[in-house]
Amino acid sequence: MEFEGCNCFRQRLVLSTLSGKRVKIRNIRSKDDNPGMRDFEACFIRLLDKVTNGTRIEINQTGTMLFYQPGLLYGGSVEHECHVQRSIGYYLEALLMLAPFMKTPLRAVLKGVTNDPTDPSVDYLKLTAIPLMKKFGIDGNSLEIKVLKRGMAPGGGGEVLVTCPVRRLMNPIQLTEPGKIKRIRGTAFSVRVSPQMANRIVDSARSILNKFIPDIYIYTDHMKGANSGKSPGFGLTLVAETLNGTFLGAEVVSTPQGQGNPLLPEDLGKNCAKLLLEEIYRGGCVDSTNQSLALLYMTLGQQDVSKTLLGPLSPYTIEFLRHIRDFFQIMFKIEQQTPGEDEQKGGEKILLTCVGAGYSNISKTIK
């Protein structure tokens, strides 16, 4: 399969690995002053090479063309140094898509930036992606994301442990009722700054959220010494849980030193609370960051009908749906739903329905 440009780079390689189809990507930033793949993209390819067996990768001299022939997903114990241009979340999102389909359970230690303003942080994926994976039947004590050390941009120095069991088949899902919000949880973290920063963030976030719901608990996480990485910073991750077990999240992280205007902890807390309210307004059973993860698991599910109700689709998700059609020949039925009078007011909701491809993890040994 042939593609052009650097957009949706991860999507193409992840879907190529799962479908076993070879991919050629041409003209990667060919008109740029600095053409070719960036260091973090090359780092991502190295990670895919570590979790697979027999993958063939060819890159031309300028880095503007990539040929990728996927091998078998092997898994096992992996240690990877992620490039500090992007946070660990950039690599982790793709790993979570691949992990259940490996031959042996994955145990990966990723090092680098744990929280940055661009990518979803490790905390965010831990609070929102893991509950979503459990709905598809990926369960067990070995499914977890653990922050061993925190590392802020630009220096990094963080360390994260990811473990995930393997599944032979994905369960079909029917996620059509988001339910009402019952509680809000969160983590305010600070590294290499005063521990008081985290408390100031919590107070400002609560000043907005307390008007809506009383059950709010925000943990403060202050790491010291060797566990605090190489750069100072602070941030907040919030997650709203509904009665039906839907998790909607939002997060804000301080900008790295010397980049953009510095953000006060009070402003950061308020911004994050407003983003969470916006995410709740968008609604759906999956938050906007994890839409593609849910759609991929639905595609690879058993040959049965899966349904999920989402808020407005993000541009990334729209591209992802196109790529799923190209790689797996699976089309989703998309219906727009307007909320009834008594239902929670919010944006337009979209109901996506598909019949799974019946993808079976052939490398998993049958006990």
C-alpha atoms as a printed R data frame, in Angstrom:
    type eleno elety resid chain resno       x       y      z
1   ATOM     1    CA   MET     A     1   0.000   0.000  0.000
2   ATOM     2    CA   GLU     A     2   1.360   3.435 -0.898
3   ATOM     3    CA   PHE     A     3   0.887   6.709  0.976
4   ATOM     4    CA   GLU     A     4   2.267  10.230  0.731
5   ATOM     5    CA   GLY     A     5   3.460  12.656  3.385
6   ATOM     6    CA   CYS     A     6   4.115  12.473  7.110
7   ATOM     7    CA   ASN     A     7   0.492  12.820  8.326
8   ATOM     8    CA   CYS     A     8  -0.933   9.882 10.310
9   ATOM     9    CA   PHE     A     9   2.498   8.249 10.359
10  ATOM    10    CA   ARG     A    10   1.774   6.138 13.457
11  ATOM    11    CA   GLN     A    11  -1.682   5.079 12.234
12  ATOM    12    CA   ARG     A    12  -0.281   3.687  8.995
13  ATOM    13    CA   LEU     A    13   2.507   1.705 10.660
14  ATOM    14    CA   VAL     A    14   0.267   0.334 13.436
15  ATOM    15    CA   LEU     A    15  -2.441  -0.788 10.994
16  ATOM    16    CA   SER     A    16   0.208  -2.213  8.663
17  ATOM    17    CA   THR     A    17   1.642  -4.263 11.570
18  ATOM    18    CA   LEU     A    18  -1.807  -5.600 12.534
19  ATOM    19    CA   SER     A    19  -3.007  -6.354  8.994
20  ATOM    20    CA   GLY     A    20   0.363  -7.700  7.763
21  ATOM    21    CA   LYS     A    21   0.214  -5.440  4.689
22  ATOM    22    CA   ARG     A    22   3.402  -3.818  3.415
23  ATOM    23    CA   VAL     A    23   3.505  -0.039  3.305
24  ATOM    24    CA   LYS     A    24   5.497   2.461  1.301
25  ATOM    25    CA   ILE     A    25   5.345   6.119  2.392
26  ATOM    26    CA   ARG     A    26   6.784   8.643 -0.070
27  ATOM    27    CA   ASN     A    27   7.511  12.385  0.063
28  ATOM    28    CA   ILE     A    28   7.932  12.615  3.850
29  ATOM    29    CA   ARG     A    29   8.358  16.396  4.287
30  ATOM    30    CA   SER     A    30  10.048  16.483  0.862
31  ATOM    31    CA   LYS     A    31   9.354  20.214  0.392
32  ATOM    32    CA   ASP     A    32  10.520  21.134  3.903
33  ATOM    33    CA   ASP     A    33  13.771  23.041  4.583
34  ATOM    34    CA   ASN     A    34  14.792  20.011  6.625
35  ATOM    35    CA   PRO     A    35  13.324  17.087  4.600
36  ATOM    36    CA   GLY     A    36  12.723  13.554  5.775
37  ATOM    37    CA   MET     A    37  11.652  11.820  8.953
38  ATOM    38    CA   ARG     A    38  12.165  13.434 12.330
39  ATOM    39    CA   ASP     A    39  14.186  11.770 15.085
40  ATOM    40    CA   PHE     A    40  11.054  10.886 17.082
41  ATOM    41    CA   GLU     A    41   9.553   9.087 14.060
42  ATOM    42    CA   ALA     A    42  12.727   7.050 13.565
43  ATOM    43    CA   CYS     A    43  12.608   6.286 17.300
44  ATOM    44    CA   PHE     A    44   8.997   5.070 16.896
45  ATOM    45    CA   ILE     A    45  10.065   2.715 14.069
46  ATOM    46    CA   ARG     A    46  12.809   1.301 16.325
47  ATOM    47    CA   LEU     A    47  10.191   0.604 19.009
48  ATOM    48    CA   LEU     A    48   8.014  -1.287 16.481
49  ATOM    49    CA   ASP     A    49  11.097  -3.258 15.452
50  ATOM    50    CA   LYS     A    50  11.682  -4.247 19.106
51  ATOM    51    CA   VAL     A    51   8.158  -5.622 19.680
52  ATOM    52    CA   THR     A    52   8.002  -7.499 16.356
53  ATOM    53    CA   ASN     A    53  10.014 -10.332 14.873
54  ATOM    54    CA   GLY     A    54  11.193 -10.302 11.262
55  ATOM    55    CA   THR     A    55  10.185  -6.735 10.341
56  ATOM    56    CA   ARG     A    56  11.924  -5.282  7.277
57  ATOM    57    CA   ILE     A    57  12.498  -1.525  7.210
58  ATOM    58    CA   GLU     A    58  14.113   0.456  4.383
59  ATOM    59    CA   ILE     A    59  14.653   4.215  4.499
60  ATOM    60    CA   ASN     A    60  16.278   6.183  1.683
61  ATOM    61    CA   GLN     A    61  19.273   8.479  2.305
62  ATOM    62    CA   THR     A    62  17.281  11.689  2.703
63  ATOM    63    CA   GLY     A    63  14.678  10.004  4.919
64  ATOM    64    CA   THR     A    64  11.838  11.074  2.602
65  ATOM    65    CA   MET     A    65  10.787   7.508  1.717
66  ATOM    66    CA   LEU     A    66  10.040   4.554  3.996
67  ATOM    67    CA   PHE     A    67   9.330   0.952  3.093
68  ATOM    68    CA   TYR     A    68   7.877  -1.103  5.955
69  ATOM    69    CA   GLN     A    69   7.230  -4.842  5.808
70  ATOM    70    CA   PRO     A    70   5.758  -5.931  9.149
71  ATOM    71    CA   GLY     A    71   6.871  -9.064 10.969
72  ATOM    72    CA   LEU     A    72   5.036 -11.016 13.679
73  ATOM    73    CA   LEU     A    73   4.077  -9.224 16.880
74  ATOM    74    CA   TYR     A    74   6.203 -10.848 19.537
75  ATOM    75    CA   GLY     A    75   6.040  -8.664 22.682
76  ATOM    76    CA   GLY     A    76   7.942  -9.839 25.749
77  ATOM    77    CA   SER     A    77  10.204  -7.599 27.822
78  ATOM    78    CA   VAL     A    78  11.236  -4.385 26.057
79  ATOM    79    CA   GLU     A    79  13.214  -1.358 27.178
80  ATOM    80    CA   HIS     A    80  13.095   1.729 24.979
81  ATOM    81    CA   GLU     A    81  14.557   5.221 25.190
82  ATOM    82    CA   CYS     A    82  11.879   7.520 23.697
83  ATOM    83    CA   HIS     A    83  13.031  10.665 21.932
84  ATOM    84    CA   VAL     A    84  12.468  13.802 24.025
85  ATOM    85    CA   GLN     A    85  10.880  15.731 21.104
86  ATOM    86    CA   ARG     A    86   7.631  13.880 21.926
87  ATOM    87    CA   SER     A    87   6.342  12.504 25.192
88  ATOM    88    CA   ILE     A    88   6.077   8.817 26.103
89  ATOM    89    CA   GLY     A    89   2.306   9.113 25.416
90  ATOM    90    CA   TYR     A    90   3.086   9.365 21.665
91  ATOM    91    CA   TYR     A    91   4.684   5.899 21.743
92  ATOM    92    CA   LEU     A    92   2.352   4.473 24.377
93  ATOM    93    CA   GLU     A    93  -0.845   5.170 22.381
94  ATOM    94    CA   ALA     A    94   0.453   2.950 19.567
95  ATOM    95    CA   LEU     A    95   1.724   0.280 21.975
96  ATOM    96    CA   LEU     A    96  -1.739  -0.021 23.582
97  ATOM    97    CA   MET     A    97  -3.214  -0.648 20.130
98  ATOM    98    CA   LEU     A    98  -0.774  -3.493 19.463
99  ATOM    99    CA   ALA     A    99  -0.221  -4.994 22.933
100 ATOM   100    CA   PRO     A   100  -3.267  -7.368 23.174
101 ATOM   101    CA   PHE     A   101  -2.338  -9.055 19.859
102 ATOM   102    CA   MET     A   102   1.218 -10.072 20.726
103 ATOM   103    CA   LYS     A   103   2.559 -13.600 21.179
104 ATOM   104    CA   THR     A   104   3.789 -13.095 24.750
105 ATOM   105    CA   PRO     A   105   2.438 -10.569 27.307
106 ATOM   106    CA   LEU     A   106   4.107  -7.186 26.939
107 ATOM   107    CA   ARG     A   107   6.298  -5.734 29.671
108 ATOM   108    CA   ALA     A   108   7.785  -2.480 28.425
109 ATOM   109    CA   VAL     A   109   9.893   0.130 30.209
110 ATOM   110    CA   LEU     A   110   9.744   3.438 28.338
111 ATOM   111    CA   LYS     A   111  12.103   6.294 29.223
112 ATOM   112    CA   GLY     A   112  11.773   9.954 28.274
113 ATOM   113    CA   VAL     A   113   9.245  12.766 28.785
114 ATOM   114    CA   THR     A   114   6.176  11.630 30.765
115 ATOM   115    CA   ASN     A   115   4.199  14.905 30.515
116 ATOM   116    CA   ASP     A   116   4.303  17.564 27.813
117 ATOM   117    CA   PRO     A   117   1.730  20.007 26.364
118 ATOM   118    CA   THR     A   118   1.455  18.206 22.975
119 ATOM   119    CA   ASP     A   119   0.717  14.510 23.551
120 ATOM   120    CA   PRO     A   120  -1.599  12.729 25.978
121 ATOM   121    CA   SER     A   121   0.367  12.109 29.156
122 ATOM   122    CA   VAL     A   122   1.007   8.789 30.838
123 ATOM   123    CA   ASP     A   123  -1.403   9.733 33.679
124 ATOM   124    CA   TYR     A   124  -4.138  10.511 31.165
125 ATOM   125    CA   LEU     A   125  -3.819   7.172 29.363
126 ATOM   126    CA   LYS     A   126  -3.679   5.346 32.693
127 ATOM   127    CA   LEU     A   127  -6.971   6.924 33.833
128 ATOM   128    CA   THR     A   128  -8.911   6.725 30.534
129 ATOM   129    CA   ALA     A   129  -7.428   4.090 28.172
130 ATOM   130    CA   ILE     A   130  -7.088   1.246 30.725
131 ATOM   131    CA   PRO     A   131 -10.831   1.265 31.750
132 ATOM   132    CA   LEU     A   132 -11.714   1.330 28.021
133 ATOM   133    CA   MET     A   133  -9.489  -1.697 27.314
134 ATOM   134    CA   LYS     A   134 -11.182  -3.618 30.140
135 ATOM   135    CA   LYS     A   135 -14.544  -3.188 28.380
136 ATOM   136    CA   PHE     A   136 -13.183  -5.163 25.423
137 ATOM   137    CA   GLY     A   137 -12.199  -8.030 27.719
138 ATOM   138    CA   ILE     A   138  -8.507  -7.154 28.158
139 ATOM   139    CA   ASP     A   139  -8.292  -7.712 31.867
140 ATOM   140    CA   GLY     A   140  -6.206  -9.120 34.642
141 ATOM   141    CA   ASN     A   141  -3.769  -7.765 37.192
142 ATOM   142    CA   SER     A   142  -1.094  -7.474 34.543
143 ATOM   143    CA   LEU     A   143  -2.861  -4.633 32.708
144 ATOM   144    CA   GLU     A   144  -1.329  -1.481 34.150
145 ATOM   145    CA   ILE     A   145   0.649   1.686 33.495
146 ATOM   146    CA   LYS     A   146   2.971   2.752 36.292
147 ATOM   147    CA   VAL     A   147   4.948   6.012 36.549
148 ATOM   148    CA   LEU     A   148   8.310   5.106 38.092
149 ATOM   149    CA   LYS     A   149   9.945   8.499 37.472
150 ATOM   150    CA   ARG     A   150   8.476  11.729 36.153
151 ATOM   151    CA   GLY     A   151  10.217  13.627 33.387
152 ATOM   152    CA   MET     A   152   9.069  16.970 32.015
153 ATOM   153    CA   ALA     A   153   9.929  18.492 28.639
154 ATOM   154    CA   PRO     A   154  12.498  19.390 27.410
155 ATOM   155    CA   GLY     A   155  14.965  17.350 29.511
156 ATOM   156    CA   GLY     A   156  12.939  14.175 30.084
157 ATOM   157    CA   GLY     A   157  14.369  11.657 32.511
158 ATOM   158    CA   GLY     A   158  11.022   9.958 33.210
159 ATOM   159    CA   GLU     A   159  10.408   6.224 33.338
160 ATOM   160    CA   VAL     A   160   7.175   4.299 32.831
161 ATOM   161    CA   LEU     A   161   6.355   0.602 33.169
162 ATOM   162    CA   VAL     A   162   3.622  -0.792 30.903
163 ATOM   163    CA   THR     A   163   2.320  -4.350 31.200
164 ATOM   164    CA   CYS     A   164  -0.499  -5.851 29.136
165 ATOM   165    CA   PRO     A   165  -1.844  -9.423 28.794
166 ATOM   166    CA   VAL     A   166  -2.583 -10.981 25.404
167 ATOM   167    CA   ARG     A   167  -6.045 -11.795 24.071
168 ATOM   168    CA   ARG     A   168  -7.094 -14.288 21.444
169 ATOM   169    CA   LEU     A   169 -10.304 -12.475 20.514
170 ATOM   170    CA   MET     A   170 -11.783  -9.071 21.324
171 ATOM   171    CA   ASN     A   171 -15.260  -8.894 22.866
172 ATOM   172    CA   PRO     A   172 -17.927  -6.988 20.894
173 ATOM   173    CA   ILE     A   173 -19.240  -3.939 22.787
174 ATOM   174    CA   GLN     A   174 -22.477  -1.953 23.059
175 ATOM   175    CA   LEU     A   175 -21.553   1.441 24.498
176 ATOM   176    CA   THR     A   176 -24.599   3.580 23.797
177 ATOM   177    CA   GLU     A   177 -25.471   5.093 27.189
178 ATOM   178    CA   PRO     A   178 -22.817   7.412 28.666
179 ATOM   179    CA   GLY     A   179 -24.795   7.975 31.891
180 ATOM   180    CA   LYS     A   180 -24.600  10.883 34.321
181 ATOM   181    CA   ILE     A   181 -21.355  12.043 35.947
182 ATOM   182    CA   LYS     A   182 -20.967  10.616 39.462
183 ATOM   183    CA   ARG     A   183 -17.462  11.663 40.493
184 ATOM   184    CA   ILE     A   184 -14.313  13.451 39.394
185 ATOM   185    CA   ARG     A   185 -10.799  12.229 40.135
186 ATOM   186    CA   GLY     A   186  -7.472  13.691 39.186
187 ATOM   187    CA   THR     A   187  -3.733  14.001 39.741
188 ATOM   188    CA   ALA     A   188  -1.903  17.299 40.208
189 ATOM   189    CA   PHE     A   189   1.844  16.782 39.895
190 ATOM   190    CA   SER     A   190   4.884  18.975 40.400
191 ATOM   191    CA   VAL     A   191   8.558  18.198 39.812
192 ATOM   192    CA   ARG     A   192  11.594  20.349 40.621
193 ATOM   193    CA   VAL     A   193   9.311  23.170 41.813
194 ATOM   194    CA   SER     A   194   7.733  23.932 45.189
195 ATOM   195    CA   PRO     A   195   5.266  21.228 46.342
196 ATOM   196    CA   GLN     A   196   2.891  24.126 47.035
197 ATOM   197    CA   MET     A   197   2.335  24.458 43.262
198 ATOM   198    CA   ALA     A   198   0.262  21.243 43.177
199 ATOM   199    CA   ASN     A   199  -1.939  22.497 46.053
200 ATOM   200    CA   ARG     A   200  -2.553  25.796 44.248
201 ATOM   201    CA   ILE     A   201  -3.590  23.879 41.105
202 ATOM   202    CA   VAL     A   202  -6.027  21.710 43.114
203 ATOM   203    CA   ASP     A   203  -7.649  24.738 44.816
204 ATOM   204    CA   SER     A   204  -8.214  26.598 41.538
205 ATOM   205    CA   ALA     A   205  -9.650  23.510 39.758
206 ATOM   206    CA   ARG     A   206 -12.012  22.813 42.655
207 ATOM   207    CA   SER     A   207 -13.214  26.439 42.672
208 ATOM   208    CA   ILE     A   208 -14.883  25.699 39.301
209 ATOM   209    CA   LEU     A   209 -15.842  22.019 39.639
210 ATOM   210    CA   ASN     A   210 -17.380  22.288 43.138
211 ATOM   211    CA   LYS     A   211 -20.288  24.247 41.631
212 ATOM   212    CA   PHE     A   212 -21.364  21.094 39.761
213 ATOM   213    CA   ILE     A   213 -20.573  18.046 41.880
214 ATOM   214    CA   PRO     A   214 -19.402  17.431 45.465
215 ATOM   215    CA   ASP     A   215 -17.529  14.143 44.953
216 ATOM   216    CA   ILE     A   216 -14.130  15.446 43.795
217 ATOM   217    CA   TYR     A   217 -10.780  14.066 44.854
218 ATOM   218    CA   ILE     A   218  -7.540  15.309 43.299
219 ATOM   219    CA   TYR     A   219  -4.313  13.625 44.409
220 ATOM   220    CA   THR     A   220  -1.117  15.641 44.657
221 ATOM   221    CA   ASP     A   221   1.994  13.920 43.384
222 ATOM   222    CA   HIS     A   222   5.333  15.564 44.158
223 ATOM   223    CA   MET     A   223   8.398  13.592 43.132
224 ATOM   224    CA   LYS     A   224  11.809  14.429 44.558
225 ATOM   225    CA   GLY     A   225  15.442  13.642 43.845
226 ATOM   226    CA   ALA     A   226  16.281  11.092 41.170
227 ATOM   227    CA   ASN     A   227  12.589  10.395 40.466
228 ATOM   228    CA   SER     A   228  11.856  13.956 39.353
229 ATOM   229    CA   GLY     A   229  13.585  13.902 35.954
230 ATOM   230    CA   LYS     A   230  15.737  16.670 34.512
231 ATOM   231    CA   SER     A   231  13.358  19.616 33.980
232 ATOM   232    CA   PRO     A   232  10.974  21.558 36.252
233 ATOM   233    CA   GLY     A   233   7.230  21.657 35.613
234 ATOM   234    CA   PHE     A   234   3.732  20.955 36.894
235 ATOM   235    CA   GLY     A   235   0.357  19.916 35.517
236 ATOM   236    CA   LEU     A   236  -3.077  18.481 36.176
237 ATOM   237    CA   THR     A   237  -4.999  15.484 34.811
238 ATOM   238    CA   LEU     A   238  -8.743  15.249 35.526
239 ATOM   239    CA   VAL     A   239 -11.142  12.393 34.807
240 ATOM   240    CA   ALA     A   240 -14.925  12.383 35.184
241 ATOM   241    CA   GLU     A   241 -16.526   8.966 35.740
242 ATOM   242    CA   THR     A   242 -20.181   8.307 34.890
243 ATOM   243    CA   LEU     A   243 -22.680   5.888 36.447
244 ATOM   244    CA   ASN     A   244 -22.258   3.568 33.440
245 ATOM   245    CA   GLY     A   245 -18.465   3.408 33.742
246 ATOM   246    CA   THR     A   246 -17.533   5.929 31.042
247 ATOM   247    CA   PHE     A   247 -14.351   7.931 31.667
248 ATOM   248    CA   LEU     A   248 -13.939  11.404 30.141
249 ATOM   249    CA   GLY     A   249 -10.659  13.191 30.721
250 ATOM   250    CA   ALA     A   250  -8.789  16.461 30.260
251 ATOM   251    CA   GLU     A   251  -5.301  17.652 31.106
252 ATOM   252    CA   VAL     A   252  -3.062  20.713 31.010
253 ATOM   253    CA   VAL     A   253   0.721  20.736 31.475
254 ATOM   254    CA   SER     A   254   2.943  23.772 32.076
255 ATOM   255    CA   THR     A   255   4.949  24.948 29.055
256 ATOM   256    CA   PRO     A   256   8.659  24.057 29.150
257 ATOM   257    CA   GLN     A   257  11.056  26.796 30.262
258 ATOM   258    CA   GLY     A   258  11.844  29.308 27.555
259 ATOM   259    CA   GLN     A   259   8.920  28.247 25.333
260 ATOM   260    CA   GLY     A   260   5.827  30.461 25.202
261 ATOM   261    CA   ASN     A   261   4.271  32.349 28.084
262 ATOM   262    CA   PRO     A   262   4.597  30.711 31.495
263 ATOM   263    CA   LEU     A   263   1.269  29.652 33.024
264 ATOM   264    CA   LEU     A   264   0.391  30.302 36.656
265 ATOM   265    CA   PRO     A   265  -0.736  27.228 38.647
266 ATOM   266    CA   GLU     A   266  -4.116  28.944 39.311
267 ATOM   267    CA   ASP     A   267  -4.711  29.525 35.578
268 ATOM   268    CA   LEU     A   268  -3.606  25.999 34.746
269 ATOM   269    CA   GLY     A   269  -6.075  24.488 37.230
270 ATOM   270    CA   LYS     A   270  -8.965  26.586 35.896
271 ATOM   271    CA   ASN     A   271  -8.094  25.848 32.256
272 ATOM   272    CA   CYS     A   272  -8.044  22.120 32.965
273 ATOM   273    CA   ALA     A   273 -11.416  22.246 34.783
274 ATOM   274    CA   LYS     A   274 -12.949  24.115 31.813
275 ATOM   275    CA   LEU     A   275 -11.482  21.588 29.363
276 ATOM   276    CA   LEU     A   276 -13.040  18.761 31.389
277 ATOM   277    CA   LEU     A   277 -16.434  20.509 31.289
278 ATOM   278    CA   GLU     A   278 -16.045  20.904 27.532
279 ATOM   279    CA   GLU     A   279 -15.233  17.189 27.174
280 ATOM   280    CA   ILE     A   280 -18.351  16.345 29.239
281 ATOM   281    CA   TYR     A   281 -20.385  18.663 26.975
282 ATOM   282    CA   ARG     A   282 -19.038  16.838 23.892
283 ATOM   283    CA   GLY     A   283 -20.190  13.650 25.613
284 ATOM   284    CA   GLY     A   284 -20.167  10.162 24.198
285 ATOM   285    CA   CYS     A   285 -18.989   6.924 25.800
286 ATOM   286    CA   VAL     A   286 -15.342   7.453 24.840
287 ATOM   287    CA   ASP     A   287 -13.390  10.701 25.231
288 ATOM   288    CA   SER     A   288 -11.929  12.392 22.159
289 ATOM   289    CA   THR     A   289  -8.342  11.175 22.751
290 ATOM   290    CA   ASN     A   290  -9.264   7.465 22.884
291 ATOM   291    CA   GLN     A   291 -11.763   7.430 19.975
292 ATOM   292    CA   SER     A   292  -9.288   5.746 17.611
293 ATOM   293    CA   LEU     A   293  -8.360   3.072 20.191
294 ATOM   294    CA   ALA     A   294 -12.042   2.127 20.655
295 ATOM   295    CA   LEU     A   295 -12.683   2.058 16.889
296 ATOM   296    CA   LEU     A   296  -9.641  -0.151 16.269
297 ATOM   297    CA   TYR     A   297 -10.725  -2.698 18.900
298 ATOM   298    CA   MET     A   298 -14.254  -2.677 17.425
299 ATOM   299    CA   THR     A   299 -12.796  -3.350 13.956
300 ATOM   300    CA   LEU     A   300 -10.680  -6.251 15.218
301 ATOM   301    CA   GLY     A   301 -13.489  -7.701 17.364
302 ATOM   302    CA   GLN     A   302 -15.388 -10.944 16.823
303 ATOM   303    CA   GLN     A   303 -17.711 -11.164 13.818
304 ATOM   304    CA   ASP     A   304 -20.514  -9.553 15.742
305 ATOM   305    CA   VAL     A   305 -22.080  -6.094 15.860
306 ATOM   306    CA   SER     A   306 -20.317  -3.477 17.996
307 ATOM   307    CA   LYS     A   307 -21.795  -0.058 18.706
308 ATOM   308    CA   THR     A   308 -20.395   3.011 20.414
309 ATOM   309    CA   LEU     A   309 -21.712   6.516 20.942
310 ATOM   310    CA   LEU     A   310 -19.087   9.245 20.467
311 ATOM   311    CA   GLY     A   311 -19.042  13.006 20.685
312 ATOM   312    CA   PRO     A   312 -17.940  14.994 17.588
313 ATOM   313    CA   LEU     A   313 -15.183  13.074 15.772
314 ATOM   314    CA   SER     A   314 -11.702  14.590 15.936
315 ATOM   315    CA   PRO     A   315  -9.838  15.102 12.601
316 ATOM   316    CA   TYR     A   316  -7.389  12.365 13.708
317 ATOM   317    CA   THR     A   317 -10.299   9.914 14.166
318 ATOM   318    CA   ILE     A   318 -11.749  10.759 10.733
319 ATOM   319    CA   GLU     A   319  -8.394   9.913  9.092
320 ATOM   320    CA   PHE     A   320  -8.225   6.758 11.204
321 ATOM   321    CA   LEU     A   321 -11.621   5.590  9.873
322 ATOM   322    CA   ARG     A   322 -10.321   6.065  6.314
323 ATOM   323    CA   HIS     A   323  -7.222   4.024  7.081
324 ATOM   324    CA   ILE     A   324  -9.292   1.232  8.681
325 ATOM   325    CA   ARG     A   325 -11.288   1.063  5.426
326 ATOM   326    CA   ASP     A   326  -8.043   0.832  3.388
327 ATOM   327    CA   PHE     A   327  -6.316  -1.794  5.555
328 ATOM   328    CA   PHE     A   328  -9.204  -3.974  6.772
329 ATOM   329    CA   GLN     A   329 -12.012  -3.171  4.247
330 ATOM   330    CA   ILE     A   330 -14.331  -2.421  7.162
331 ATOM   331    CA   MET     A   331 -16.798   0.447  6.940
332 ATOM   332    CA   PHE     A   332 -18.620   1.954  9.902
333 ATOM   333    CA   LYS     A   333 -22.261   2.948  9.798
334 ATOM   334    CA   ILE     A   334 -22.396   6.521 11.110
335 ATOM   335    CA   GLU     A   335 -25.646   7.945 12.499
336 ATOM   336    CA   GLN     A   336 -26.059  11.392 13.961
337 ATOM   337    CA   GLN     A   337 -28.074  11.552 17.158
338 ATOM   338    CA   THR     A   338 -29.633  14.606 18.749
339 ATOM   339    CA   PRO     A   339 -30.206  14.363 22.502
340 ATOM   340    CA   GLY     A   340 -33.799  14.167 23.734
341 ATOM   341    CA   GLU     A   341 -35.353  16.834 25.964
342 ATOM   342    CA   ASP     A   342 -34.768  14.985 29.224
343 ATOM   343    CA   GLU     A   343 -31.291  13.794 28.263
344 ATOM   344    CA   GLN     A   344 -28.052  15.508 29.149
345 ATOM   345    CA   LYS     A   345 -27.676  18.552 26.932
346 ATOM   346    CA   GLY     A   346 -24.536  18.615 24.833
347 ATOM   347    CA   GLY     A   347 -23.086  18.617 21.345
348 ATOM   348    CA   GLU     A   348 -24.202  16.378 18.510
349 ATOM   349    CA   LYS     A   349 -23.548  12.714 19.278
350 ATOM   350    CA   ILE     A   350 -22.534  10.164 16.666
351 ATOM   351    CA   LEU     A   351 -23.415   6.470 16.842
352 ATOM   352    CA   LEU     A   352 -20.871   4.260 15.079
353 ATOM   353    CA   THR     A   353 -21.740   0.649 14.246
354 ATOM   354    CA   CYS     A   354 -19.614  -2.026 12.627
355 ATOM   355    CA   VAL     A   355 -19.282  -5.791 12.332
356 ATOM   356    CA   GLY     A   356 -15.884  -6.919 13.589
357 ATOM   357    CA   ALA     A   357 -13.342  -8.477 11.240
358 ATOM   358    CA   GLY     A   358 -13.069 -11.556 13.481
359 ATOM   359    CA   TYR     A   359  -9.352 -10.859 13.898
360 ATOM   360    CA   SER     A   360  -7.770 -13.713 15.824
361 ATOM   361    CA   ASN     A   361  -4.424 -13.494 17.566
362 ATOM   362    CA   ILE     A   362  -2.761 -16.365 15.708
363 ATOM   363    CA   SER     A   363   0.488 -16.122 17.631
364 ATOM   364    CA   LYS     A   364  -1.126 -16.595 21.071
365 ATOM   365    CA   THR     A   365  -0.570 -20.125 22.302
366 ATOM   366    CA   ILE     A   366  -3.754 -22.076 23.176
367 ATOM   367    CA   LYS     A   367  -3.654 -23.408 26.729
